[in-house]
Amino acid sequence: MSGDLSIWNLVLHASFIVQAVLVLLILLSLMSWAVIFNKWRLYRKSLHQAEEFSSAFWGGKDMDAVLASIPQRYPDSSLPNIFQAGYREFMRHRRDLTQTQAIKKITAGGGMDGIRRALDAALSREIERLSRHLAFLATVGSTSPFIGLFGTVWGIMNAFQNIALTKNTSLASVAPGIAEALVATAFGLVAAIPAVVAYNKFTSDLKRMVANMEQFSAEFLNIISRHIKG
């Protein structure tokens, strides 16, 4: 290698294994950034629409009107989806019971169980949708430094083998090989740090959204139970 120790020159003159490690780390970094961007957009939209929906729901609007507004105003949004699942189950159960007995004879037994199951199922679906690909960020954040370290170890091993062959231990001959090896560690950190930061941020946001959805489900059940018992 020439005396040029720029990153690009080091990558071009790296061994095949080190270059393969660098390519893998670049791919992981690009994929993690794609996940980060998509999650940031999804969580921002979900948080905004959850606040807007809560204002509409607790603002005294009729639940039928709230339900009718969901496809246009809150398409595929977590909190409206949970409300929609619970309220549709409530309407279905009320319609079935109306065909067999007067509404005033409805009890909270079977109906509430069905609504609770519908809410739990919708909550589980939303958690699964919101948490999708977060495990990938965690994997990139935890494994990228070790992948880079593998490339570094391999590069240093090759550098020492070259020293043994040439019997030249001067700094000028050792520095390029060592620098080439350390590039892999740098790439590993570049891939890992954004993934770890994003994972921690999104996990915190997800916990907040899940707590909000669970609270809404409980409050919605209380409203429905009072209506059924009445």
C-alpha positions as CSV (number, residue, x, y, z in Angstrom):
1,M,0.0,0.0,0.0
2,S,1.1,3.6,-0.7
3,G,1.5,6.1,2.1
4,D,-2.1,7.4,1.5
5,L,-4.0,6.5,4.6
6,S,-7.4,8.0,3.6
7,I,-10.5,5.9,4.4
8,W,-11.2,5.2,0.8
9,N,-7.7,4.1,0.0
10,L,-7.7,1.8,3.1
11,V,-10.9,0.2,2.0
12,L,-9.8,-0.3,-1.5
13,H,-6.6,-2.0,-0.4
14,A,-8.1,-4.1,2.4
15,S,-8.2,-7.9,2.2
16,F,-11.2,-9.6,0.8
17,I,-12.5,-10.6,4.3
18,V,-12.2,-7.1,5.6
19,Q,-13.9,-5.7,2.6
20,A,-16.7,-8.2,3.0
21,V,-17.1,-7.1,6.6
22,L,-17.2,-3.5,5.6
23,V,-19.9,-4.2,2.9
24,L,-22.0,-6.1,5.4
25,L,-21.7,-3.3,7.9
26,I,-22.7,-0.7,5.3
27,L,-25.7,-2.8,4.3
28,L,-26.8,-3.1,8.0
29,S,-26.3,0.6,8.5
30,L,-28.5,1.4,5.4
31,M,-31.2,-1.0,6.5
32,S,-31.2,0.3,10.1
33,W,-31.5,3.9,8.8
34,A,-34.5,2.8,6.6
35,V,-36.1,1.3,9.7
36,I,-35.3,4.4,11.8
37,F,-36.9,6.7,9.2
38,N,-40.0,4.6,8.8
39,K,-40.4,4.2,12.6
40,W,-39.9,7.9,13.2
41,R,-42.7,8.7,10.7
42,L,-45.0,6.0,12.0
43,Y,-44.6,6.9,15.7
44,R,-45.0,10.6,14.9
45,K,-48.2,10.0,13.0
46,S,-49.5,7.6,15.7
47,L,-48.8,10.0,18.6
48,H,-50.4,13.0,16.7
49,Q,-53.5,11.0,15.7
50,A,-53.9,9.6,19.1
51,E,-54.0,13.1,20.6
52,E,-56.4,14.2,18.0
53,F,-58.7,11.2,18.4
54,S,-58.7,11.5,22.2
55,S,-59.8,15.1,21.9
56,A,-62.6,14.1,19.6
57,F,-63.6,11.1,21.7
58,W,-63.7,12.9,25.0
59,G,-65.2,16.0,23.5
60,G,-68.7,14.7,23.8
61,K,-69.2,13.6,20.2
62,D,-71.5,10.7,19.5
63,M,-69.7,7.4,19.3
64,D,-71.3,6.6,16.0
65,A,-70.0,9.8,14.5
66,V,-66.6,9.1,15.9
67,L,-66.7,5.7,14.3
68,A,-67.8,7.1,11.0
69,S,-64.9,9.6,11.0
70,I,-62.1,7.0,11.5
71,P,-61.6,5.8,7.8
72,Q,-61.1,9.4,6.6
73,R,-59.4,11.1,9.5
74,Y,-57.5,8.3,11.3
75,P,-56.6,5.6,8.7
76,D,-54.7,2.7,10.2
77,S,-54.0,4.5,13.5
78,S,-53.6,2.6,16.8
79,L,-56.0,4.3,19.2
80,P,-58.9,4.6,16.7
81,N,-58.3,1.0,15.6
82,I,-58.7,-0.2,19.2
83,F,-61.9,1.9,19.7
84,Q,-63.2,0.6,16.4
85,A,-62.7,-3.0,17.4
86,G,-64.4,-2.6,20.8
87,Y,-67.3,-0.5,19.6
88,R,-68.1,-2.7,16.6
89,E,-68.1,-5.7,19.0
90,F,-70.5,-3.8,21.3
91,M,-72.8,-2.9,18.4
92,R,-72.7,-6.5,17.1
93,H,-73.5,-7.9,20.5
94,R,-76.3,-5.3,21.1
95,R,-77.8,-6.1,17.7
96,D,-77.8,-9.9,18.5
97,L,-79.4,-9.4,21.8
98,T,-82.0,-7.0,20.5
99,Q,-83.3,-9.8,18.3
100,T,-84.0,-12.0,21.3
101,Q,-84.8,-9.8,24.2
102,A,-85.4,-6.2,25.3
103,I,-82.4,-4.0,25.7
104,K,-83.3,-3.3,29.4
105,K,-82.6,-7.0,30.2
106,I,-79.0,-7.0,29.0
107,T,-76.5,-7.9,31.7
108,A,-72.7,-7.2,31.7
109,G,-71.7,-10.9,31.5
110,G,-71.1,-12.2,28.0
111,G,-71.2,-8.9,26.3
112,M,-68.4,-7.4,28.4
113,D,-66.3,-10.5,27.9
114,G,-66.6,-10.3,24.1
115,I,-65.8,-6.6,24.1
116,R,-62.8,-7.1,26.4
117,R,-61.5,-9.8,24.1
118,A,-62.0,-7.6,21.0
119,L,-60.1,-4.8,22.7
120,D,-57.3,-7.1,23.9
121,A,-56.9,-8.6,20.4
122,A,-56.8,-5.1,18.8
123,L,-54.3,-4.0,21.4
124,S,-52.1,-7.0,20.6
125,R,-52.3,-6.3,16.9
126,E,-51.3,-2.7,17.4
127,I,-48.4,-3.5,19.7
128,E,-47.1,-6.1,17.2
129,R,-47.4,-3.5,14.3
130,L,-45.7,-0.7,16.2
131,S,-42.9,-2.9,17.5
132,R,-42.2,-4.6,14.2
133,H,-38.5,-4.3,13.2
134,L,-37.4,-2.9,16.5
135,A,-35.7,-6.2,17.2
136,F,-33.6,-5.6,14.0
137,L,-32.4,-2.3,15.4
138,A,-31.4,-4.1,18.6
139,T,-29.6,-6.8,16.7
140,V,-27.7,-4.2,14.6
141,G,-26.8,-2.2,17.7
142,S,-25.5,-5.3,19.6
143,T,-23.7,-7.2,16.8
144,S,-22.2,-4.5,14.6
145,P,-19.3,-3.7,16.9
146,F,-18.4,-7.4,17.1
147,I,-18.6,-7.8,13.3
148,G,-16.3,-4.8,13.0
149,L,-14.0,-6.3,15.6
150,F,-13.8,-9.5,13.6
151,G,-12.7,-7.5,10.6
152,T,-10.1,-5.7,12.8
153,V,-8.7,-8.9,14.2
154,W,-8.5,-10.4,10.7
155,G,-6.8,-7.2,9.4
156,I,-4.3,-7.1,12.2
157,M,-3.5,-10.7,11.7
158,N,-2.7,-10.1,8.1
159,A,-0.6,-7.1,9.0
160,F,1.5,-9.2,11.3
161,Q,1.8,-11.9,8.7
162,N,3.1,-9.3,6.3
163,I,5.6,-8.1,8.9
164,A,6.9,-11.6,9.3
165,L,7.3,-12.1,5.6
166,T,9.0,-8.7,4.9
167,K,10.9,-8.6,8.2
168,N,10.2,-4.9,8.2
169,T,9.0,-3.5,11.5
170,S,9.2,0.2,10.8
171,L,6.2,2.3,11.6
172,A,5.8,3.2,7.9
173,S,5.3,-0.4,7.0
174,V,3.1,-1.3,10.0
175,A,0.8,1.7,10.0
176,P,-1.2,1.0,6.8
177,G,-2.1,-2.5,7.8
178,I,-3.1,-1.5,11.3
179,A,-5.1,1.5,10.0
180,E,-6.8,-0.8,7.5
181,A,-7.8,-3.1,10.3
182,L,-9.1,-0.4,12.5
183,V,-11.4,0.9,9.8
184,A,-13.6,-2.1,10.3
185,T,-14.1,-1.2,14.0
186,A,-15.0,2.3,13.0
187,F,-17.6,1.1,10.5
188,G,-19.0,-1.2,13.2
189,L,-19.5,1.7,15.6
190,V,-21.0,3.9,12.8
191,A,-23.6,1.2,12.2
192,A,-24.2,0.4,15.9
193,I,-24.5,3.8,17.6
194,P,-27.5,5.2,15.6
195,A,-29.3,1.8,15.9
196,V,-28.9,1.7,19.7
197,V,-29.9,5.3,20.1
198,A,-33.0,4.9,17.9
199,Y,-33.9,1.6,19.6
200,N,-33.9,3.2,23.0
201,K,-35.9,6.2,21.7
202,F,-38.5,4.1,19.9
203,T,-38.8,1.7,22.9
204,S,-39.6,4.6,25.2
205,D,-42.1,6.0,22.7
206,L,-43.7,2.5,22.3
207,K,-44.1,2.1,26.1
208,R,-45.8,5.5,26.3
209,M,-48.2,4.6,23.4
210,V,-49.0,1.2,24.9
211,A,-49.8,2.7,28.3
212,N,-52.1,5.2,26.5
213,M,-53.8,2.4,24.6
214,E,-54.3,0.3,27.7
215,Q,-55.7,3.3,29.6
216,F,-58.1,4.0,26.8
217,S,-59.2,0.4,26.7
218,A,-60.0,0.4,30.4
219,E,-61.9,3.7,30.3
220,F,-63.8,2.5,27.2
221,L,-64.8,-0.6,29.0
222,N,-66.1,1.4,31.9
223,I,-68.2,3.5,29.6
224,I,-69.6,0.5,27.8
225,S,-70.3,-1.4,31.1
226,R,-72.3,1.5,32.5
227,H,-74.3,1.7,29.2
228,I,-75.0,-2.1,29.2
229,K,-76.0,-2.2,32.9
230,G,-78.2,0.8,32.3
